[in-house]
Amino acid sequence: MARTPHEKRRALIAGAGIGGLAAALALSRTGFLVDLFERAPALEPVGAGIQIPPNASGILADLGVLHRLEGKALEPERLRVRSGATGSQLMTMPLGREARLRWDHPMLVTHRADLQAALLDAVSQDINIHLELGARVTGVEFDATRVTLQMASDSGDLQETGDLLVGADGAHSLIRRAAGLGAIKAGYSGRVAWRALLPAEQAPAFARAKETALWLGPKTHLVHYPLRGGAFINIVAITDDEWRGDDENFWISEGDPKQLLRAFRDWDSSARKLLEAVSDWRRWPLLDAEPLKRWSAGPITLLGDAAHPMLPFFAQGAAQAIEDAAALGAAFMPRSWQETSITRGLADYERKRRARAARIQSASRKQGMIYHLAGPAALVRDMGMRALPPDMVMARFDWLYEDQRGAFLT
Ligand SMILES: Cc1cc2nc3c(=O)[nH]c(=O)nc-3n(C[C@H](O)[C@H](O)[C@H](O)COP(=O)(O)OP(=O)(O)OC[C@H]3O[C@@H](n4cnc5c(N)ncnc54)[C@H](O)[C@@H]3O)c2cc1C
């Protein structure tokens, strides 16, 4: 049925992860009525720590989300890089005020559940957004201008039609397959992340410092930072390993502490002390994929991990989903009295986002290789790091952390 001139266009979003929730807020602001469908019956407070870099925190402020993290998110004072073998410092980069001055917005760390709750809070206060939980998308039909989602729920099968569909349904995206966009399935990268939240009082003093710590060793690295006002230490230990587990329900995969300690047996004793303090590890397979050639087909597009699964070595997975959301909203920002057509808006969105996301996918892969170097190559890496003054370290992150919103609006 044709729309009356003042009727709002309807956007359907599959998946209410960080990407889907941010996209709902961004599209509502540009005049869409948004229906968001999530297969989970409740948005559970799962996961652990997540970094919110300046390129994402500015967007979250714009979307009315950042202030909801006040008192929950923490602003680390610096990034400190150490050698896993000796514990000696290789490099530091100032964060905190210095990061805000350089990149205009804060570098934060928070619990993933707190970020999700803040997004959900903003979504629930937006009368143009309807969130349907327990609705699993099972199929998609579309032509040039309309798209219909088929869904299964406890109360029976559902069907919804809209002018636009955003596939924000994660790395194993059904929408990507249904729209014929993803011949390449996101695959296991050969790396496993071991994750833990340790009560701060059980952690050695060095791990309680208000900083993000990165330790590098052969085929292993370690990241930790304090969370929730310093009450917990978020720990991520990465190993090169095979994956034997359920890759869609990874957060319930428990890890054997003895196996982890074996992988870190040649490490400095202070780092091992931190790892030994943890009894409850979750193992998380890291996925990687080559960039997609296209993100959109007719009135359908992809966003977040559905469009560009990436290794977490620049901590940009969620940030890139948030950038996608801002770019998608900007692509439909009315520039004159006439609204932008869906296909034109999607072409604009893809043009502004694809190259940057692909660059970060590939840079994250390369970063992982650099982190896990061994022997003489690792020595050269460490010498190079020791020689870099903090200002030059910051300059190397400019391309990643600079605010992208100006480019989305051109
Ligand atoms: C449970 C979980 C915990 C995580 N923890 C961390 C963390 O601690 N730190 C970190 O840096 N990153 C974490 N990640 C990854 C990070 O959140 C993502 O890289 C980033 O947020 C991209 O989000 P996304 O919204 O694109 O995808 P996702 O976060 O994967 O969200 C996709 C959503 O789509 C839903 N969905 C999938 N298929 C369907 C379907 N057929 N119908 C309806 N809904 C569907 C899923 O249930 C999910 O809610 C986690 C991801 C998940 C799912």
Ligand as a Chemical Component Dictionary entry (heavy atoms), coordinates in Angstrom:
data_LIG
# 
_chem_comp.id                   LIG 
_chem_comp.type                 NON-POLYMER 
_chem_comp.pdbx_formal_charge   0 
_chem_comp.three_letter_code    LIG 
# 
loop_
_chem_comp_atom.comp_id 
_chem_comp_atom.atom_id 
_chem_comp_atom.alt_atom_id 
_chem_comp_atom.type_symbol 
_chem_comp_atom.charge 
_chem_comp_atom.model_Cartn_x 
_chem_comp_atom.model_Cartn_y 
_chem_comp_atom.model_Cartn_z 
_chem_comp_atom.pdbx_ordinal 
LIG C1  C1  C 0 26.799 -12.095 24.203 1  
LIG C2  C2  C 0 27.917 -11.266 23.650 2  
LIG C3  C3  C 0 28.931 -10.830 24.494 3  
LIG C4  C4  C 0 29.972 -10.032 23.996 4  
LIG N1  N1  N 0 30.913 -9.550  24.855 5  
LIG C5  C5  C 0 31.845 -8.694  24.400 6  
LIG C6  C6  C 0 32.752 -8.087  25.303 7  
LIG O1  O1  O 0 32.722 -8.346  26.492 8  
LIG N2  N2  N 0 33.681 -7.210  24.794 9  
LIG C7  C7  C 0 33.737 -6.905  23.455 10 
LIG O2  O2  O 0 34.589 -6.095  23.033 11 
LIG N3  N3  N 0 32.884 -7.465  22.588 12 
LIG C8  C8  C 0 31.946 -8.338  23.028 13 
LIG N4  N4  N 0 31.080 -8.880  22.150 14 
LIG C9  C9  C 0 31.224 -8.484  20.742 15 
LIG C10 C10 C 0 30.777 -7.065  20.526 16 
LIG O3  O3  O 0 29.679 -6.828  21.375 17 
LIG C11 C11 C 0 30.469 -6.889  19.035 18 
LIG O4  O4  O 0 31.659 -6.903  18.243 19 
LIG C12 C12 C 0 29.885 -5.558  18.746 20 
LIG O5  O5  O 0 29.178 -5.080  19.829 21 
LIG C13 C13 C 0 29.073 -5.650  17.481 22 
LIG O6  O6  O 0 27.740 -5.783  17.864 23 
LIG P1  P1  P 0 26.618 -6.182  16.867 24 
LIG O7  O7  O 0 25.400 -5.528  17.426 25 
LIG O8  O8  O 0 27.013 -5.911  15.470 26 
LIG O9  O9  O 0 26.518 -7.769  16.991 27 
LIG P2  P2  P 0 26.157 -8.694  18.225 28 
LIG O10 O10 O 0 26.631 -8.129  19.515 29 
LIG O11 O11 O 0 26.580 -10.072 17.865 30 
LIG O12 O12 O 0 24.549 -8.637  18.268 31 
LIG C14 C14 C 0 23.749 -9.303  17.334 32 
LIG C15 C15 C 0 22.367 -9.477  17.937 33 
LIG O13 O13 O 0 21.513 -10.056 16.952 34 
LIG C16 C16 C 0 20.738 -11.070 17.554 35 
LIG N5  N5  N 0 20.361 -12.030 16.511 36 
LIG C17 C17 C 0 21.170 -12.881 15.830 37 
LIG N6  N6  N 0 20.464 -13.614 14.948 38 
LIG C18 C18 C 0 19.177 -13.214 15.061 39 
LIG C19 C19 C 0 17.964 -13.607 14.414 40 
LIG N7  N7  N 0 17.927 -14.572 13.490 41 
LIG N8  N8  N 0 16.824 -12.966 14.780 42 
LIG C20 C20 C 0 16.816 -11.990 15.734 43 
LIG N9  N9  N 0 17.924 -11.604 16.378 44 
LIG C21 C21 C 0 19.099 -12.192 16.053 45 
LIG C22 C22 C 0 21.676 -11.652 18.622 46 
LIG O14 O14 O 0 20.933 -12.335 19.633 47 
LIG C23 C23 C 0 22.365 -10.400 19.142 48 
LIG O15 O15 O 0 21.649 -9.773  20.188 49 
LIG C24 C24 C 0 30.025 -9.679  22.618 50 
LIG C25 C25 C 0 28.993 -10.139 21.776 51 
LIG C26 C26 C 0 27.937 -10.922 22.289 52 
LIG C27 C27 C 0 26.808 -11.392 21.397 53 
# 
loop_
_chem_comp_bond.comp_id 
_chem_comp_bond.atom_id_1 
_chem_comp_bond.atom_id_2 
_chem_comp_bond.value_order 
_chem_comp_bond.pdbx_ordinal 
LIG C1  C2  SING 1  
LIG C2  C3  SING 2  
LIG C2  C26 DOUB 3  
LIG C3  C4  DOUB 4  
LIG C4  N1  SING 5  
LIG C4  C24 SING 6  
LIG N1  C5  DOUB 7  
LIG C5  C6  SING 8  
LIG C5  C8  SING 9  
LIG C6  O1  DOUB 10 
LIG C6  N2  SING 11 
LIG N2  C7  SING 12 
LIG C7  O2  DOUB 13 
LIG C7  N3  SING 14 
LIG N3  C8  DOUB 15 
LIG C8  N4  SING 16 
LIG N4  C9  SING 17 
LIG N4  C24 SING 18 
LIG C9  C10 SING 19 
LIG C10 O3  SING 20 
LIG C10 C11 SING 21 
LIG C11 O4  SING 22 
LIG C11 C12 SING 23 
LIG C12 O5  SING 24 
LIG C12 C13 SING 25 
LIG C13 O6  SING 26 
LIG O6  P1  SING 27 
LIG P1  O7  DOUB 28 
LIG P1  O8  SING 29 
LIG P1  O9  SING 30 
LIG O9  P2  SING 31 
LIG P2  O10 DOUB 32 
LIG P2  O11 SING 33 
LIG P2  O12 SING 34 
LIG O12 C14 SING 35 
LIG C14 C15 SING 36 
LIG C15 O13 SING 37 
LIG C15 C23 SING 38 
LIG O13 C16 SING 39 
LIG C16 N5  SING 40 
LIG C16 C22 SING 41 
LIG N5  C17 SING 42 
LIG N5  C21 SING 43 
LIG C17 N6  DOUB 44 
LIG N6  C18 SING 45 
LIG C18 C19 SING 46 
LIG C18 C21 DOUB 47 
LIG C19 N7  SING 48 
LIG C19 N8  DOUB 49 
LIG N8  C20 SING 50 
LIG C20 N9  DOUB 51 
LIG N9  C21 SING 52 
LIG C22 O14 SING 53 
LIG C22 C23 SING 54 
LIG C23 O15 SING 55 
LIG C24 C25 DOUB 56 
LIG C25 C26 SING 57 
LIG C26 C27 SING 58 
# 
